Structure formats: C-alpha cells, structure tokens
Amino acid sequence: MEQLIPIASKLQDVLGALGQSTALDLPQIVVVGGQSSGKSSVLEGIVGRSFLPRGHGIVTRRPLVLQLYNAAGPGADDDDDGDGDGDDNDGGGEYDDYDDGNNSADGGGSRSRSTSKSKKSRSKKSRSKSRDTAARSIRERDIHGDGRENGNFGDSNVEGGSGHGNGSDSGTTAGLEWGEFLHLPGKRFTSFRDIRNEISRDTDRLVGKNKGINPTPIYLKIYSPRVLNLTLVDLPGIAKVAVGDQPEDIEEQIRTMCLQYISNPNAIILAVTCATHDIANSDALKMARTVDPNGDRTVGVLTKLDLMDPGTDASDTLHNRVIPLRRGFVGVVNRGQMDVDSDLSIRDGLRKEMKFFRTHPVYGHDRSLAGKIGTANLARNLNGMLMHHIRECLPELKSRIGSMLGDVQSELDVWAPPADATSRSTLGGALLGLLSKFAANFASTIDGKGTGNLRGPGGSGGGGGVGGGGVGGGGVGTDELYGGARISYIFSAIFAKSLMSVGPFDGLSDEEIRTTICNANG
C-alpha cells in the first residue's frame, strides 16, 4: 500500500518526459481555487516549507505537478519536532489537550503537556518506539501510533528548525530535505529559496514576464522525512477579469486548463475556498461540480477560518450540511500576508494554527471536528484517500498499460533486434536489413499495397505512410489518401489545376510579345 503513490508518481514522470502526460488517466490530487483563496499556503503547509512564488494577482501561471516523497533517514526521529532540543514529538501527542477539550495554550507555541498519567505513559512508550525505529517514515508513525493520532492535529509536516527563514535548513532535517525538477535531471536543490527561484525562472522562460499562462506543467519532487507521500497538481487561480497585460480571454484560458486536469476521472479534486466568502459562491466548487456533479471525488478545503467575523464559524460546512461532499471538508488557517512579510516560518505558522483551533469556542470543544480541521489532518486524509484511490484504479491502469505495451511491442517487432542484442560483426547486416525492409515497405506503399509500415515508432494510426495519411498497421487507410494514391492525386488534380490556372501571357505586354516573335524569326 505504501508504495502505490511512488509508483503512480514514477508513471507520471515517465509520461511527462515523453510529452504524453495525458495518455493515461493517472490518479492524482488536483488543486483548484480562486485567486488569493489560499492555495499556495495550503500546499506550503502540507510540505512544511515556503517554496512557492508569491505576489499580487496571478502568481501560478503554469501547472505545478508536486510529488512528495517521505524520505526518513537516520536521526530524523530523534528530535522529531525539529527544534534541536532533543525533545521528541510523535506527531499527535502535542495535541492531547485538544482532544480532552482543554483549551489552555502555552502562549509561546511550545509543547503543551498532558496532565493525565495514562497519556504521559502512552506518550513515553510512543517516543521509545520511534527512537527504536529511526528510519520509519512519518506516515507509518501516524497510522500505527497509539491509536489516537488520527483524530488529532499532527506535527509531522512542521518545518524543521525553530528559527525564521523560509529557505534555510535547520534542526535535524539539514541535508535530509531536497527538491528535484524533471527538466533539470540529477540536480538537487537543498535550498527551498532556490526552488522558488527556479519555478519563477522556468515559468518566465515559457510565459515571459507578463501575467499570461501556459499549460506546460512543471514537475517538482520534494523529498523530506516530514511529508507524506502525495502527488498534487497546483493550477492557476480562477480569475474573472483580465488585468494589466493579461489576454482578454484569461478567464476562459484558466477554465480550459483546469477542466483539462479535473476532467480526469481518476483525479481527486481539492476545491479550495476562502471561509470569509459565502460557500454557495465558490468558484472552485462550481467548477468541480461540472465534472463531478455528485461530489464523489471532491474534497473541500476552507481556508482563512481565523478571518471570519466574530461570532461566526464554519462548523455547518465542515459537518457537510451545506454542500454535501462524499469526501467532506477540512478547515485550515493560513499564514497571513503580515506573517509572510515578517518571515514567519511555516513551523510557527502551523503552531499558530493549532493554538487557534485549540482555543476557539467552537472548534476547540466540538470533538466531532477533531479530524476535520488542521493542515496535518488534511495531509493525512489526502494521503489515505490517494492510496485507496490508486488501489481502486490499479486494475484499469494495469490493463491499459498492458495494451499500450502490446501495441509498442508489435511495432518494435517490425524493426530489427536492438543493437545491444546484436554482436558488432552483425551490426552491418542488421543495418542493411533495415534499409532493405524500409525500401520494400516504401515500394509497397507507392504501389498501393497498404502495409502501412512506414510509420515511425511514435504510435499507431496517425502520421503514417507517404504524405502522413492515417493508416493503421497492416491495413489500408480510410481517412485520407496516402502513398502512391496521394502522389497521383497531387500531380493529376492539384498540380495540373494550378498549372492550368497560370496564363501564358501573364506579366507580358503586347510590345514585349511582338519583340519576342520578331527575334525568334530572325
């Protein structure tokens, strides 16, 4: 089960490198939402690092395929809260007070301590178990912990190091977190500030400095001991009006791009909506409903819960009473613009989120909301959903991949054996055999025998034959003329018609014609 998401991510890498990212409907989580709805903050909270470009207006201008890999290493669990104090946090024990309705906060964001002896004993056993299995991933601790962590907030996604600064590595995660881009194979980015700069640089390379968008995706892998295995696609925020030098049809362009990804029947739609807006006016939910009318594969995310008017809350929406979704809603609190400007770390932002939920008069007392609020719960829920979704889609994917492999293999059988399976002494003969076979196929195509084997190894059905007719392997094309028939048609119809349309005296005056006749008579 744990290897399902990395396998799907590997398939995505292969198809992306071949430029065939839509050839298979791979399971993935697609993030959609309006501009300034908090999509970037949600993704950074899941990763635990600040790595996405920020600014005003439309910032995400190309799809970002984000693949998270849990890369637990030696020593990653010895100081699991990453502050270098050696005090382990097992991703859930820090929030025991929340489950018991104890809303007292420690003020400085430090660890809140349980007053129950049984909880202390359980926490001690859990810490001991974590130290004995230092290489175990964060995901395994969350699922197989003390049985209470799935309902609590977790610290498994919190940024390593207690200091500020978005790009630096600190605590025991130094050297254990890095990113890789598919367009820069083999190059590791250990600074998340460099990752942000590379995203901006590669976006500007295709789109330019304006506010336009481009559907070509950027593939980014992030390895960290503090993330769960996930594959997410971040899309440009939904806009209504073109601003600045944006094209006038920017709304339609963004809509088309989003629909291209969420129309995938195997995609889970993460619809991000700001809690300060009426949920009935959500652009993300409206777009998701066009392809998922029953809400079977849509997850709602309510952001900025801390900015709602005093005396109001989103409990009805979180309880799935307003707009029912099969996978429900999750509420989170983002870092505000002031927090970003003051360089508040993601770790401190998640602690601030915990404190808000723990001390809130509604969220802090309603135990039924314990698993529906908090960034850590969101990451855990998405990880579980994606794993089970991949397992459900696996039989169909296996069948389609087997069919594609069969088509490619039958096409390869037309050609000679691979060079690495042939000795050097027979390479010349193999080359002559290929040339002879190509010449024979070319002659057959000219004669109209319809073998259709002049296609390159690119695919079946299209671009085959002389002149690019749609000829399938071993059959005669029915879509258009190809081969000798196409050559004959060009000469007898197109060329002859064009030749007859040329006037013999066009461009010549009567005087020039008379002079030419006289010169010819001598």
C-alpha angles and dihedrals in degrees: 000000000000092000096053096087095047089049091052089047090052090052088051091052092051094048091044092052090051092048091243101111091142097047089094128034095232120190111253141141114255117201116211131170145129124281113285091011091127101259094138093048091051092052093045090050090053092049094040093225137088104239108134124096114256135199144108125308120001109358102160101068100160130040111265115209102203117194116189120199124189104228104179112184138181111296094017092115100041091081102018097171089059098225094115096239096114090238106133123220116196098204101261109030089084089067102048090113090061094057093053093050093250102147098183113128128204091225097221097064091252125142114297112221129222118236094204116098092212090055092049091051092047092048091050092051091048092051091049091051091050093052091050090054101040093159094055113115127246089246092059092051092051095049100037100035127111095311097255102074097085090067096045136070113268134213095206092107097045118125115259115249129036097237128091125258126098101219104044128091118226141163118027093324092076107125092006097086124065143143134225131196122213091222090055103047117194095014117117123205110205093172115072089204087062089050090054091049092049092052089052093044095050091045092052089048092065104023103030127220095304125093096258124124136230128201095218106111129227113223115213128176121196121193117196139144088228101059134077122233106271141148115209133172116210113203132191115277117262110260130190106192130038113239131192112343095344116130115260092242094054091124092055092045092053092044092051091049093049093047090051090062103035092046087071101108090215095054123104109219116221103199109196116201131174110243091218090068127071107269089221089066095052111138091198095053091045092053092044091052091058090066099023106036094167095048092237096141102025124107117194120216121193113201133190095030089159091063096060118117114274111269094027129098140172098235094121091054092045089051087057094242101123104045108007115221123180091226094040133214134296124201123214139174118227132206108265125231089259089055091051093047091049090050094243106181122240088243093058090043091056090048088051089051091051092050092050094053094042093053099037114114092227109026092041095054104035104088091189088068095055094100095039101061133063136050093256091056089048092054092046093048093048091049092053093044093050093048094051091042091054090049090054093048095043099091093053092044091049091051093049094046090049090052092049091048090051092052092049093046093051088051093049090050088066090065130061123277116283117277094241089060093052127076120239091248092060099042091092092052091047090053092050089048091054092049092048092049092049091049091049091048090048092051091047091051092050090049091051098246089136103220089149093203096130090090118116119238090270102099149304129278101017137073094014132139130020108318095019102275119171099255121160124217111285096358141089116262117248100183099068144341118285140171118006093353091058093048090049091049092050093052099040100039114017101031095039092049092048091048094050091050090064111093114224093223099038110136095013125108123217091251091054091049092049091049091050092051092050092050091050092053093052 
